[in-house]
């Protein structure tokens, strides 16, 4: 499990999974913030005391929206263009922007920045 937002008395708190580190934690927190910014209804939680587990509902659409917004907020296209134009290498960019390599590579691909800069390097 990543992080979860808990609401009580009109206030929200994001609880993170301490097993996650680095860029994954950033993504988890931004994902939860995206839910709040997008005004998503909280998912339903079920507690099964006899099994000592908690389960929660899942809305695929809102999860996809939160994932998209989280990635966009953490690595906007302008930041990716800056990284490429400044020739910042992937490990350094991931450290600087505190994101995972998976998210970095995904955003480079989905925004078209990777393709844009690969075309610029090809000889005419």
Jmol script that loads the backbone (N, CA, C; Angstrom):
load data "model"
ATOM      1  N   UNK A   1       0.837  -1.175   0.000  1.00  0.00           N
ATOM      2  CA  UNK A   1       0.000   0.000   0.000  1.00  0.00           C
ATOM      3  C   UNK A   1       0.886   1.243   0.000  1.00  0.00           C
ATOM      4  N   UNK A   2       0.428   2.259  -0.701  1.00  0.00           N
ATOM      5  CA  UNK A   2       1.152   3.523  -0.724  1.00  0.00           C
ATOM      6  C   UNK A   2       0.778   4.352   0.485  1.00  0.00           C
ATOM      7  N   UNK A   3       0.190   5.480   0.251  1.00  0.00           N
ATOM      8  CA  UNK A   3      -0.262   6.374   1.313  1.00  0.00           C
ATOM      9  C   UNK A   3      -1.778   6.408   1.306  1.00  0.00           C
ATOM     10  N   UNK A   4      -2.321   6.994   2.343  1.00  0.00           N
ATOM     11  CA  UNK A   4      -3.769   7.132   2.439  1.00  0.00           C
ATOM     12  C   UNK A   4      -4.073   8.460   3.114  1.00  0.00           C
ATOM     13  N   UNK A   5      -5.158   9.082   2.682  1.00  0.00           N
ATOM     14  CA  UNK A   5      -5.609  10.315   3.310  1.00  0.00           C
ATOM     15  C   UNK A   5      -6.762   9.978   4.234  1.00  0.00           C
ATOM     16  N   UNK A   6      -6.677  10.473   5.438  1.00  0.00           N
ATOM     17  CA  UNK A   6      -7.718  10.256   6.438  1.00  0.00           C
ATOM     18  C   UNK A   6      -8.348  11.609   6.734  1.00  0.00           C
ATOM     19  N   UNK A   7      -9.674  11.647   6.731  1.00  0.00           N
ATOM     20  CA  UNK A   7     -10.399  12.887   7.009  1.00  0.00           C
ATOM     21  C   UNK A   7     -11.156  12.768   8.316  1.00  0.00           C
ATOM     22  N   UNK A   8     -11.101  13.823   9.116  1.00  0.00           N
ATOM     23  CA  UNK A   8     -11.867  13.874  10.365  1.00  0.00           C
ATOM     24  C   UNK A   8     -12.060  15.327  10.761  1.00  0.00           C
ATOM     25  N   UNK A   9     -13.276  15.666  11.123  1.00  0.00           N
ATOM     26  CA  UNK A   9     -13.600  17.017  11.587  1.00  0.00           C
ATOM     27  C   UNK A   9     -13.168  18.106  10.601  1.00  0.00           C
ATOM     28  N   UNK A  10     -13.331  17.840   9.307  1.00  0.00           N
ATOM     29  CA  UNK A  10     -12.999  18.833   8.293  1.00  0.00           C
ATOM     30  C   UNK A  10     -11.520  19.005   8.021  1.00  0.00           C
ATOM     31  N   UNK A  11     -10.701  18.117   8.533  1.00  0.00           N
ATOM     32  CA  UNK A  11      -9.252  18.188   8.312  1.00  0.00           C
ATOM     33  C   UNK A  11      -8.783  16.877   7.693  1.00  0.00           C
ATOM     34  N   UNK A  12      -7.714  16.971   6.913  1.00  0.00           N
ATOM     35  CA  UNK A  12      -7.147  15.792   6.281  1.00  0.00           C
ATOM     36  C   UNK A  12      -5.720  15.578   6.750  1.00  0.00           C
ATOM     37  N   UNK A  13      -5.358  14.314   6.814  1.00  0.00           N
ATOM     38  CA  UNK A  13      -3.977  13.933   7.140  1.00  0.00           C
ATOM     39  C   UNK A  13      -3.575  12.826   6.187  1.00  0.00           C
ATOM     40  N   UNK A  14      -2.373  12.943   5.649  1.00  0.00           N
ATOM     41  CA  UNK A  14      -1.846  11.902   4.759  1.00  0.00           C
ATOM     42  C   UNK A  14      -0.932  11.016   5.584  1.00  0.00           C
ATOM     43  N   UNK A  15      -1.249   9.739   5.572  1.00  0.00           N
ATOM     44  CA  UNK A  15      -0.446   8.743   6.284  1.00  0.00           C
ATOM     45  C   UNK A  15       0.365   7.995   5.241  1.00  0.00           C
ATOM     46  N   UNK A  16       1.673   7.998   5.403  1.00  0.00           N
ATOM     47  CA  UNK A  16       2.553   7.368   4.413  1.00  0.00           C
ATOM     48  C   UNK A  16       3.002   5.988   4.866  1.00  0.00           C
ATOM     49  N   UNK A  17       3.375   5.195   3.911  1.00  0.00           N
ATOM     50  CA  UNK A  17       3.917   3.872   4.164  1.00  0.00           C
ATOM     51  C   UNK A  17       5.423   4.043   4.387  1.00  0.00           C
ATOM     52  N   UNK A  18       5.888   3.792   5.591  1.00  0.00           N
ATOM     53  CA  UNK A  18       7.300   4.005   5.912  1.00  0.00           C
ATOM     54  C   UNK A  18       8.227   3.010   5.229  1.00  0.00           C
ATOM     55  N   UNK A  19       7.671   1.971   4.623  1.00  0.00           N
ATOM     56  CA  UNK A  19       8.497   1.021   3.878  1.00  0.00           C
ATOM     57  C   UNK A  19       8.930   1.610   2.535  1.00  0.00           C
ATOM     58  N   UNK A  20       8.207   2.622   2.059  1.00  0.00           N
ATOM     59  CA  UNK A  20       8.568   3.264   0.799  1.00  0.00           C
ATOM     60  C   UNK A  20       9.594   4.349   1.060  1.00  0.00           C
ATOM     61  N   UNK A  21      10.489   4.525   0.114  1.00  0.00           N
ATOM     62  CA  UNK A  21      11.584   5.487   0.268  1.00  0.00           C
ATOM     63  C   UNK A  21      11.680   6.391  -0.951  1.00  0.00           C
ATOM     64  N   UNK A  22      12.355   7.496  -0.760  1.00  0.00           N
ATOM     65  CA  UNK A  22      12.737   8.387  -1.849  1.00  0.00           C
ATOM     66  C   UNK A  22      11.603   8.833  -2.746  1.00  0.00           C
ATOM     67  N   UNK A  23      11.816   8.664  -4.037  1.00  0.00           N
ATOM     68  CA  UNK A  23      10.859   9.117  -5.033  1.00  0.00           C
ATOM     69  C   UNK A  23       9.498   8.478  -4.905  1.00  0.00           C
ATOM     70  N   UNK A  24       9.447   7.269  -4.421  1.00  0.00           N
ATOM     71  CA  UNK A  24       8.150   6.607  -4.242  1.00  0.00           C
ATOM     72  C   UNK A  24       7.321   7.353  -3.210  1.00  0.00           C
ATOM     73  N   UNK A  25       7.952   7.818  -2.142  1.00  0.00           N
ATOM     74  CA  UNK A  25       7.241   8.574  -1.112  1.00  0.00           C
ATOM     75  C   UNK A  25       6.691   9.868  -1.703  1.00  0.00           C
ATOM     76  N   UNK A  26       7.475  10.570  -2.501  1.00  0.00           N
ATOM     77  CA  UNK A  26       7.000  11.797  -3.152  1.00  0.00           C
ATOM     78  C   UNK A  26       5.769  11.526  -4.000  1.00  0.00           C
ATOM     79  N   UNK A  27       5.822  10.468  -4.785  1.00  0.00           N
ATOM     80  CA  UNK A  27       4.688  10.110  -5.639  1.00  0.00           C
ATOM     81  C   UNK A  27       3.456   9.767  -4.816  1.00  0.00           C
ATOM     82  N   UNK A  28       3.663   9.004  -3.748  1.00  0.00           N
ATOM     83  CA  UNK A  28       2.539   8.625  -2.881  1.00  0.00           C
ATOM     84  C   UNK A  28       1.864   9.857  -2.287  1.00  0.00           C
ATOM     85  N   UNK A  29       2.659  10.762  -1.753  1.00  0.00           N
ATOM     86  CA  UNK A  29       2.103  11.966  -1.122  1.00  0.00           C
ATOM     87  C   UNK A  29       1.419  12.843  -2.168  1.00  0.00           C
ATOM     88  N   UNK A  30       2.055  13.046  -3.313  1.00  0.00           N
ATOM     89  CA  UNK A  30       1.452  13.883  -4.353  1.00  0.00           C
ATOM     90  C   UNK A  30       0.171  13.250  -4.882  1.00  0.00           C
ATOM     91  N   UNK A  31       0.120  11.930  -4.941  1.00  0.00           N
ATOM     92  CA  UNK A  31      -1.093  11.222  -5.362  1.00  0.00           C
ATOM     93  C   UNK A  31      -2.250  11.565  -4.414  1.00  0.00           C
ATOM     94  N   UNK A  32      -1.980  11.530  -3.132  1.00  0.00           N
ATOM     95  CA  UNK A  32      -3.021  11.843  -2.147  1.00  0.00           C
ATOM     96  C   UNK A  32      -3.422  13.314  -2.228  1.00  0.00           C
ATOM     97  N   UNK A  33      -2.451  14.208  -2.405  1.00  0.00           N
ATOM     98  CA  UNK A  33      -2.770  15.625  -2.572  1.00  0.00           C
ATOM     99  C   UNK A  33      -3.613  15.856  -3.828  1.00  0.00           C
ATOM    100  N   UNK A  34      -3.321  15.107  -4.886  1.00  0.00           N
ATOM    101  CA  UNK A  34      -4.089  15.225  -6.125  1.00  0.00           C
ATOM    102  C   UNK A  34      -5.553  14.864  -5.882  1.00  0.00           C
ATOM    103  N   UNK A  35      -5.802  13.811  -5.107  1.00  0.00           N
ATOM    104  CA  UNK A  35      -7.188  13.466  -4.773  1.00  0.00           C
ATOM    105  C   UNK A  35      -7.886  14.655  -4.121  1.00  0.00           C
ATOM    106  N   UNK A  36      -7.207  15.307  -3.190  1.00  0.00           N
ATOM    107  CA  UNK A  36      -7.791  16.454  -2.494  1.00  0.00           C
ATOM    108  C   UNK A  36      -8.019  17.621  -3.451  1.00  0.00           C
ATOM    109  N   UNK A  37      -7.028  17.925  -4.294  1.00  0.00           N
ATOM    110  CA  UNK A  37      -7.152  19.027  -5.242  1.00  0.00           C
ATOM    111  C   UNK A  37      -8.262  18.798  -6.261  1.00  0.00           C
ATOM    112  N   UNK A  38      -8.448  17.547  -6.632  1.00  0.00           N
ATOM    113  CA  UNK A  38      -9.479  17.200  -7.611  1.00  0.00           C
ATOM    114  C   UNK A  38     -10.863  17.039  -6.978  1.00  0.00           C
ATOM    115  N   UNK A  39     -10.931  17.128  -5.660  1.00  0.00           N
ATOM    116  CA  UNK A  39     -12.214  17.022  -4.971  1.00  0.00           C
ATOM    117  C   UNK A  39     -12.818  15.632  -4.993  1.00  0.00           C
ATOM    118  N   UNK A  40     -11.970  14.622  -5.085  1.00  0.00           N
ATOM    119  CA  UNK A  40     -12.482  13.247  -5.103  1.00  0.00           C
ATOM    120  C   UNK A  40     -13.107  12.875  -3.762  1.00  0.00           C
ATOM    121  N   UNK A  41     -14.160  12.109  -3.834  1.00  0.00           N
ATOM    122  CA  UNK A  41     -14.772  11.567  -2.617  1.00  0.00           C
ATOM    123  C   UNK A  41     -13.836  10.512  -2.050  1.00  0.00           C
ATOM    124  N   UNK A  42     -13.658  10.497  -0.737  1.00  0.00           N
ATOM    125  CA  UNK A  42     -12.795   9.465  -0.144  1.00  0.00           C
ATOM    126  C   UNK A  42     -13.364   8.069  -0.398  1.00  0.00           C
ATOM    127  N   UNK A  43     -12.470   7.113  -0.530  1.00  0.00           N
ATOM    128  CA  UNK A  43     -12.929   5.735  -0.708  1.00  0.00           C
ATOM    129  C   UNK A  43     -13.447   5.204   0.627  1.00  0.00           C
ATOM    130  N   UNK A  44     -14.278   4.197   0.543  1.00  0.00           N
ATOM    131  CA  UNK A  44     -14.851   3.589   1.730  1.00  0.00           C
ATOM    132  C   UNK A  44     -13.874   2.590   2.317  1.00  0.00           C
ATOM    133  N   UNK A  45     -13.760   2.594   3.634  1.00  0.00           N
ATOM    134  CA  UNK A  45     -12.885   1.634   4.309  1.00  0.00           C
ATOM    135  C   UNK A  45     -13.739   0.647   5.096  1.00  0.00           C
ATOM    136  N   UNK A  46     -13.304  -0.589   5.089  1.00  0.00           N
ATOM    137  CA  UNK A  46     -13.968  -1.651   5.828  1.00  0.00           C
ATOM    138  C   UNK A  46     -12.966  -2.251   6.798  1.00  0.00           C
ATOM    139  N   UNK A  47     -13.341  -2.339   8.047  1.00  0.00           N
ATOM    140  CA  UNK A  47     -12.478  -2.957   9.044  1.00  0.00           C
ATOM    141  C   UNK A  47     -13.049  -4.312   9.413  1.00  0.00           C
ATOM    142  N   UNK A  48     -12.222  -5.324   9.325  1.00  0.00           N
ATOM    143  CA  UNK A  48     -12.632  -6.681   9.686  1.00  0.00           C
ATOM    144  C   UNK A  48     -11.842  -7.083  10.929  1.00  0.00           C
ATOM    145  N   UNK A  49     -12.428  -6.780  12.082  1.00  0.00           N
ATOM    146  CA  UNK A  49     -11.740  -6.992  13.357  1.00  0.00           C
ATOM    147  C   UNK A  49     -11.333  -8.443  13.555  1.00  0.00           C
ATOM    148  N   UNK A  50     -12.227  -9.351  13.170  1.00  0.00           N
ATOM    149  CA  UNK A  50     -11.912 -10.773  13.384  1.00  0.00           C
ATOM    150  C   UNK A  50     -10.737 -11.243  12.535  1.00  0.00           C
ATOM    151  N   UNK A  51     -10.498 -10.566  11.424  1.00  0.00           N
ATOM    152  CA  UNK A  51      -9.371 -10.910  10.547  1.00  0.00           C
ATOM    153  C   UNK A  51      -8.179  -9.986  10.781  1.00  0.00           C
ATOM    154  N   UNK A  52      -8.392  -8.931  11.546  1.00  0.00           N
ATOM    155  CA  UNK A  52      -7.376  -7.922  11.839  1.00  0.00           C
ATOM    156  C   UNK A  52      -6.819  -7.286  10.557  1.00  0.00           C
ATOM    157  N   UNK A  53      -7.744  -6.953   9.632  1.00  0.00           N
ATOM    158  CA  UNK A  53      -7.345  -6.298   8.393  1.00  0.00           C
ATOM    159  C   UNK A  53      -8.314  -5.163   8.063  1.00  0.00           C
ATOM    160  N   UNK A  54      -7.845  -4.268   7.236  1.00  0.00           N
ATOM    161  CA  UNK A  54      -8.687  -3.184   6.726  1.00  0.00           C
ATOM    162  C   UNK A  54      -8.672  -3.262   5.205  1.00  0.00           C
ATOM    163  N   UNK A  55      -9.821  -3.081   4.619  1.00  0.00           N
ATOM    164  CA  UNK A  55      -9.960  -3.076   3.163  1.00  0.00           C
ATOM    165  C   UNK A  55     -10.573  -1.746   2.758  1.00  0.00           C
ATOM    166  N   UNK A  56     -10.261  -1.293   1.556  1.00  0.00           N
ATOM    167  CA  UNK A  56     -10.886  -0.061   1.096  1.00  0.00           C
ATOM    168  C   UNK A  56     -11.377  -0.224  -0.330  1.00  0.00           C
ATOM    169  N   UNK A  57     -12.396   0.575  -0.650  1.00  0.00           N
ATOM    170  CA  UNK A  57     -12.935   0.567  -1.997  1.00  0.00           C
ATOM    171  C   UNK A  57     -11.947   1.184  -2.969  1.00  0.00           C
ATOM    172  N   UNK A  58     -12.183   0.962  -4.238  1.00  0.00           N
ATOM    173  CA  UNK A  58     -11.249   1.431  -5.269  1.00  0.00           C
ATOM    174  C   UNK A  58     -12.062   1.955  -6.443  1.00  0.00           C
ATOM    175  N   UNK A  59     -11.814   3.197  -6.842  1.00  0.00           N
ATOM    176  CA  UNK A  59     -12.456   3.775  -8.005  1.00  0.00           C
ATOM    177  C   UNK A  59     -11.364   3.993  -9.050  1.00  0.00           C
ATOM    178  N   UNK A  60     -11.370   3.147 -10.073  1.00  0.00           N
ATOM    179  CA  UNK A  60     -10.299   3.169 -11.072  1.00  0.00           C
ATOM    180  C   UNK A  60     -10.132   4.548 -11.715  1.00  0.00           C
ATOM    181  N   UNK A  61     -11.227   5.215 -12.047  1.00  0.00           N
ATOM    182  CA  UNK A  61     -11.155   6.522 -12.709  1.00  0.00           C
ATOM    183  C   UNK A  61     -10.469   7.559 -11.822  1.00  0.00           C
ATOM    184  N   UNK A  62     -10.871   7.645 -10.552  1.00  0.00           N
ATOM    185  CA  UNK A  62     -10.268   8.659  -9.683  1.00  0.00           C
ATOM    186  C   UNK A  62      -8.810   8.331  -9.382  1.00  0.00           C
ATOM    187  N   UNK A  63      -8.479   7.046  -9.302  1.00  0.00           N
ATOM    188  CA  UNK A  63      -7.076   6.662  -9.088  1.00  0.00           C
ATOM    189  C   UNK A  63      -6.220   7.056 -10.282  1.00  0.00           C
ATOM    190  N   UNK A  64      -6.728   6.843 -11.492  1.00  0.00           N
ATOM    191  CA  UNK A  64      -5.989   7.234 -12.698  1.00  0.00           C
ATOM    192  C   UNK A  64      -5.826   8.750 -12.774  1.00  0.00           C
ATOM    193  N   UNK A  65      -6.889   9.485 -12.431  1.00  0.00           N
ATOM    194  CA  UNK A  65      -6.803  10.943 -12.430  1.00  0.00           C
ATOM    195  C   UNK A  65      -5.752  11.433 -11.432  1.00  0.00           C
ATOM    196  N   UNK A  66      -5.751  10.854 -10.239  1.00  0.00           N
ATOM    197  CA  UNK A  66      -4.781  11.255  -9.208  1.00  0.00           C
ATOM    198  C   UNK A  66      -3.357  10.895  -9.636  1.00  0.00           C
ATOM    199  N   UNK A  67      -3.176   9.733 -10.247  1.00  0.00           N
ATOM    200  CA  UNK A  67      -1.847   9.348 -10.737  1.00  0.00           C
ATOM    201  C   UNK A  67      -1.356  10.339 -11.783  1.00  0.00           C
ATOM    202  N   UNK A  68      -2.240  10.697 -12.719  1.00  0.00           N
ATOM    203  CA  UNK A  68      -1.859  11.622 -13.786  1.00  0.00           C
ATOM    204  C   UNK A  68      -1.479  12.976 -13.203  1.00  0.00           C
ATOM    205  N   UNK A  69      -2.313  13.495 -12.324  1.00  0.00           N
ATOM    206  CA  UNK A  69      -2.040  14.815 -11.752  1.00  0.00           C
ATOM    207  C   UNK A  69      -0.770  14.802 -10.905  1.00  0.00           C
ATOM    208  N   UNK A  70      -0.556  13.744 -10.152  1.00  0.00           N
ATOM    209  CA  UNK A  70       0.645  13.644  -9.315  1.00  0.00           C
ATOM    210  C   UNK A  70       1.902  13.717 -10.173  1.00  0.00           C
ATOM    211  N   UNK A  71       1.935  12.949 -11.248  1.00  0.00           N
ATOM    212  CA  UNK A  71       3.091  12.970 -12.147  1.00  0.00           C
ATOM    213  C   UNK A  71       3.289  14.328 -12.793  1.00  0.00           C
ATOM    214  N   UNK A  72       2.189  14.965 -13.167  1.00  0.00           N
ATOM    215  CA  UNK A  72       2.248  16.278 -13.797  1.00  0.00           C
ATOM    216  C   UNK A  72       2.768  17.332 -12.825  1.00  0.00           C
ATOM    217  N   UNK A  73       2.357  17.244 -11.571  1.00  0.00           N
ATOM    218  CA  UNK A  73       2.812  18.212 -10.573  1.00  0.00           C
ATOM    219  C   UNK A  73       4.274  17.987 -10.187  1.00  0.00           C
ATOM    220  N   UNK A  74       4.679  16.734 -10.108  1.00  0.00           N
ATOM    221  CA  UNK A  74       6.063  16.434  -9.729  1.00  0.00           C
ATOM    222  C   UNK A  74       7.050  16.723 -10.854  1.00  0.00           C
ATOM    223  N   UNK A  75       6.656  16.415 -12.084  1.00  0.00           N
ATOM    224  CA  UNK A  75       7.535  16.616 -13.243  1.00  0.00           C
ATOM    225  C   UNK A  75       6.757  17.251 -14.390  1.00  0.00           C
ATOM    226  N   UNK A  76       6.501  18.548 -14.289  1.00  0.00           N
ATOM    227  CA  UNK A  76       5.816  19.210 -15.405  1.00  0.00           C
ATOM    228  C   UNK A  76       6.695  19.196 -16.667  1.00  0.00           C
ATOM    229  N   UNK A  77       6.068  19.332 -17.812  1.00  0.00           N
ATOM    230  CA  UNK A  77       6.795  19.267 -19.077  1.00  0.00           C
ATOM    231  C   UNK A  77       7.938  20.283 -19.121  1.00  0.00           C
ATOM    232  N   UNK A  78       7.705  21.490 -18.615  1.00  0.00           N
ATOM    233  CA  UNK A  78       8.762  22.506 -18.616  1.00  0.00           C
ATOM    234  C   UNK A  78       9.999  22.036 -17.847  1.00  0.00           C
ATOM    235  N   UNK A  79       9.791  21.326 -16.746  1.00  0.00           N
ATOM    236  CA  UNK A  79      10.929  20.801 -15.977  1.00  0.00           C
ATOM    237  C   UNK A  79      11.671  19.746 -16.787  1.00  0.00           C
ATOM    238  N   UNK A  80      10.923  18.913 -17.504  1.00  0.00           N
ATOM    239  CA  UNK A  80      11.546  17.872 -18.316  1.00  0.00           C
ATOM    240  C   UNK A  80      12.353  18.479 -19.468  1.00  0.00           C
ATOM    241  N   UNK A  81      11.817  19.514 -20.081  1.00  0.00           N
ATOM    242  CA  UNK A  81      12.543  20.219 -21.149  1.00  0.00           C
ATOM    243  C   UNK A  81      13.826  20.826 -20.582  1.00  0.00           C
ATOM    244  N   UNK A  82      13.735  21.425 -19.407  1.00  0.00           N
ATOM    245  CA  UNK A  82      14.932  21.982 -18.763  1.00  0.00           C
ATOM    246  C   UNK A  82      15.974  20.887 -18.515  1.00  0.00           C
ATOM    247  N   UNK A  83      15.528  19.749 -18.010  1.00  0.00           N
ATOM    248  CA  UNK A  83      16.445  18.636 -17.728  1.00  0.00           C
ATOM    249  C   UNK A  83      17.179  18.225 -19.005  1.00  0.00           C
ATOM    250  N   UNK A  84      16.428  18.075 -20.083  1.00  0.00           N
ATOM    251  CA  UNK A  84      17.049  17.661 -21.350  1.00  0.00           C
ATOM    252  C   UNK A  84      17.955  18.753 -21.923  1.00  0.00           C
ATOM    253  N   UNK A  85      17.483  19.987 -21.918  1.00  0.00           N
ATOM    254  CA  UNK A  85      18.286  21.060 -22.513  1.00  0.00           C
ATOM    255  C   UNK A  85      19.546  21.341 -21.694  1.00  0.00           C
ATOM    256  N   UNK A  86      19.472  21.119 -20.393  1.00  0.00           N
ATOM    257  CA  UNK A  86      20.652  21.311 -19.531  1.00  0.00           C
ATOM    258  C   UNK A  86      21.512  20.054 -19.477  1.00  0.00           C
ATOM    259  N   UNK A  87      21.076  19.017 -20.181  1.00  0.00           N
ATOM    260  CA  UNK A  87      21.796  17.734 -20.242  1.00  0.00           C
ATOM    261  C   UNK A  87      22.036  17.129 -18.856  1.00  0.00           C
ATOM    262  N   UNK A  88      21.022  17.231 -18.033  1.00  0.00           N
ATOM    263  CA  UNK A  88      21.083  16.619 -16.702  1.00  0.00           C
ATOM    264  C   UNK A  88      20.815  15.125 -16.870  1.00  0.00           C
ATOM    265  N   UNK A  89      21.680  14.296 -16.340  1.00  0.00           N
ATOM    266  CA  UNK A  89      21.523  12.848 -16.490  1.00  0.00           C
ATOM    267  C   UNK A  89      20.405  12.339 -15.576  1.00  0.00           C
ATOM    268  N   UNK A  90      19.829  11.224 -15.971  1.00  0.00           N
ATOM    269  CA  UNK A  90      18.664  10.680 -15.275  1.00  0.00           C
ATOM    270  C   UNK A  90      18.837  10.535 -13.755  1.00  0.00           C
ATOM    271  N   UNK A  91      19.904   9.901 -13.273  1.00  0.00           N
ATOM    272  CA  UNK A  91      20.023   9.759 -11.811  1.00  0.00           C
ATOM    273  C   UNK A  91      20.044  11.102 -11.084  1.00  0.00           C
ATOM    274  N   UNK A  92      20.726  12.084 -11.671  1.00  0.00           N
ATOM    275  CA  UNK A  92      20.791  13.414 -11.063  1.00  0.00           C
ATOM    276  C   UNK A  92      19.414  14.091 -11.078  1.00  0.00           C
ATOM    277  N   UNK A  93      18.693  13.950 -12.182  1.00  0.00           N
ATOM    278  CA  UNK A  93      17.353  14.542 -12.292  1.00  0.00           C
ATOM    279  C   UNK A  93      16.399  13.909 -11.273  1.00  0.00           C
ATOM    280  N   UNK A  94      16.480  12.595 -11.123  1.00  0.00           N
ATOM    281  CA  UNK A  94      15.615  11.899 -10.160  1.00  0.00           C
ATOM    282  C   UNK A  94      15.904  12.365  -8.734  1.00  0.00           C
ATOM    283  N   UNK A  95      17.164  12.563  -8.443  1.00  0.00           N
ATOM    284  CA  UNK A  95      17.545  13.034  -7.109  1.00  0.00           C
ATOM    285  C   UNK A  95      17.104  14.480  -6.902  1.00  0.00           C
ATOM    286  N   UNK A  96      17.326  15.310  -7.909  1.00  0.00           N
ATOM    287  CA  UNK A  96      16.984  16.735  -7.807  1.00  0.00           C
ATOM    288  C   UNK A  96      15.479  16.939  -7.642  1.00  0.00           C
ATOM    289  N   UNK A  97      14.677  16.175  -8.400  1.00  0.00           N
ATOM    290  CA  UNK A  97      13.222  16.327  -8.353  1.00  0.00           C
ATOM    291  C   UNK A  97      12.561  15.331  -7.399  1.00  0.00           C
ATOM    292  N   UNK A  98      13.366  14.505  -6.764  1.00  0.00           N
ATOM    293  CA  UNK A  98      12.918  13.539  -5.767  1.00  0.00           C
ATOM    294  C   UNK A  98      11.796  12.645  -6.304  1.00  0.00           C
ATOM    295  N   UNK A  99      12.084  12.025  -7.448  1.00  0.00           N
ATOM    296  CA  UNK A  99      11.128  11.123  -8.085  1.00  0.00           C
ATOM    297  C   UNK A  99      11.819   9.803  -8.411  1.00  0.00           C
ATOM    298  N   UNK A 100      11.008   8.792  -8.633  1.00  0.00           N
ATOM    299  CA  UNK A 100      11.555   7.482  -9.006  1.00  0.00           C
ATOM    300  C   UNK A 100      11.963   7.493 -10.477  1.00  0.00           C
ATOM    301  N   UNK A 101      12.827   6.564 -10.827  1.00  0.00           N
ATOM    302  CA  UNK A 101      13.231   6.435 -12.236  1.00  0.00           C
ATOM    303  C   UNK A 101      12.040   6.043 -13.097  1.00  0.00           C
ATOM    304  N   UNK A 102      11.170   5.199 -12.549  1.00  0.00           N
ATOM    305  CA  UNK A 102       9.978   4.788 -13.314  1.00  0.00           C
ATOM    306  C   UNK A 102       9.117   5.995 -13.672  1.00  0.00           C
ATOM    307  N   UNK A 103       8.869   6.870 -12.691  1.00  0.00           N
ATOM    308  CA  UNK A 103       8.059   8.060 -12.968  1.00  0.00           C
ATOM    309  C   UNK A 103       8.782   8.978 -13.934  1.00  0.00           C
ATOM    310  N   UNK A 104      10.071   9.169 -13.754  1.00  0.00           N
ATOM    311  CA  UNK A 104      10.853  10.031 -14.642  1.00  0.00           C
ATOM    312  C   UNK A 104      10.761   9.535 -16.085  1.00  0.00           C
ATOM    313  N   UNK A 105      10.982   8.256 -16.284  1.00  0.00           N
ATOM    314  CA  UNK A 105      10.942   7.690 -17.639  1.00  0.00           C
ATOM    315  C   UNK A 105       9.542   7.776 -18.240  1.00  0.00           C
ATOM    316  N   UNK A 106       8.533   7.499 -17.421  1.00  0.00           N
ATOM    317  CA  UNK A 106       7.148   7.581 -17.887  1.00  0.00           C
ATOM    318  C   UNK A 106       6.823   8.995 -18.346  1.00  0.00           C
ATOM    319  N   UNK A 107       7.169  10.001 -17.541  1.00  0.00           N
ATOM    320  CA  UNK A 107       6.865  11.387 -17.889  1.00  0.00           C
ATOM    321  C   UNK A 107       7.650  11.836 -19.131  1.00  0.00           C
ATOM    322  N   UNK A 108       8.903  11.385 -19.264  1.00  0.00           N
ATOM    323  CA  UNK A 108       9.679  11.716 -20.467  1.00  0.00           C
ATOM    324  C   UNK A 108       8.989  11.164 -21.706  1.00  0.00           C
ATOM    325  N   UNK A 109       8.459   9.949 -21.600  1.00  0.00           N
ATOM    326  CA  UNK A 109       7.785   9.320 -22.738  1.00  0.00           C
ATOM    327  C   UNK A 109       6.432   9.962 -23.025  1.00  0.00           C
ATOM    328  N   UNK A 110       5.590  10.079 -22.009  1.00  0.00           N
ATOM    329  CA  UNK A 110       4.204  10.511 -22.206  1.00  0.00           C
ATOM    330  C   UNK A 110       4.105  11.972 -22.648  1.00  0.00           C
ATOM    331  N   UNK A 111       5.056  12.801 -22.251  1.00  0.00           N
ATOM    332  CA  UNK A 111       5.033  14.214 -22.640  1.00  0.00           C
ATOM    333  C   UNK A 111       5.637  14.460 -24.014  1.00  0.00           C
ATOM    334  N   UNK A 112       6.329  13.470 -24.554  1.00  0.00           N
ATOM    335  CA  UNK A 112       6.978  13.628 -25.852  1.00  0.00           C
ATOM    336  C   UNK A 112       8.351  14.271 -25.787  1.00  0.00           C
ATOM    337  N   UNK A 113       8.820  14.600 -24.584  1.00  0.00           N
ATOM    338  CA  UNK A 113      10.124  15.262 -24.454  1.00  0.00           C
ATOM    339  C   UNK A 113      11.250  14.340 -24.914  1.00  0.00           C
ATOM    340  N   UNK A 114      11.170  13.081 -24.548  1.00  0.00           N
ATOM    341  CA  UNK A 114      12.209  12.128 -24.963  1.00  0.00           C
ATOM    342  C   UNK A 114      12.296  12.070 -26.485  1.00  0.00           C
ATOM    343  N   UNK A 115      11.168  11.982 -27.145  1.00  0.00           N
ATOM    344  CA  UNK A 115      11.136  11.920 -28.608  1.00  0.00           C
ATOM    345  C   UNK A 115      11.633  13.236 -29.207  1.00  0.00           C
ATOM    346  N   UNK A 116      11.188  14.345 -28.644  1.00  0.00           N
ATOM    347  CA  UNK A 116      11.595  15.665 -29.128  1.00  0.00           C
ATOM    348  C   UNK A 116      13.110  15.805 -29.117  1.00  0.00           C
ATOM    349  N   UNK A 117      13.754  15.400 -28.036  1.00  0.00           N
ATOM    350  CA  UNK A 117      15.202  15.569 -27.928  1.00  0.00           C
ATOM    351  C   UNK A 117      15.969  14.486 -28.676  1.00  0.00           C
ATOM    352  N   UNK A 118      15.361  13.328 -28.891  1.00  0.00           N
ATOM    353  CA  UNK A 118      16.058  12.308 -29.678  1.00  0.00           C
ATOM    354  C   UNK A 118      16.097  12.730 -31.145  1.00  0.00           C
ATOM    355  N   UNK A 119      15.076  13.429 -31.614  1.00  0.00           N
ATOM    356  CA  UNK A 119      15.050  13.941 -32.991  1.00  0.00           C
ATOM    357  C   UNK A 119      16.099  15.026 -33.182  1.00  0.00           C
ATOM    358  N   UNK A 120      16.322  15.847 -32.171  1.00  0.00           N
ATOM    359  CA  UNK A 120      17.279  16.944 -32.281  1.00  0.00           C
ATOM    360  C   UNK A 120      18.695  16.448 -32.379  1.00  0.00           C
ATOM    361  N   UNK A 121      18.953  15.251 -31.857  1.00  0.00           N
ATOM    362  CA  UNK A 121      20.330  14.725 -31.852  1.00  0.00           C
ATOM    363  C   UNK A 121      20.671  13.992 -33.145  1.00  0.00           C
ATOM    364  N   UNK A 122      19.648  13.595 -33.908  1.00  0.00           N
ATOM    365  CA  UNK A 122      19.916  12.857 -35.153  1.00  0.00           C
ATOM    366  C   UNK A 122      20.584  13.748 -36.181  1.00  0.00           C
ATOM    367  N   UNK A 123      21.583  13.214 -36.854  1.00  0.00           N
ATOM    368  CA  UNK A 123      22.217  14.010 -37.913  1.00  0.00           C
ATOM    369  C   UNK A 123      21.270  14.195 -39.096  1.00  0.00           C
ATOM    370  N   UNK A 124      21.387  15.323 -39.757  1.00  0.00           N
ATOM    371  CA  UNK A 124      20.500  15.641 -40.906  1.00  0.00           C
ATOM    372  C   UNK A 124      20.927  14.921 -42.146  1.00  0.00           C
TER     373      UNK A 124
END
end "model"
wireframe off; spacefill off
backbone 0.3
color backbone group
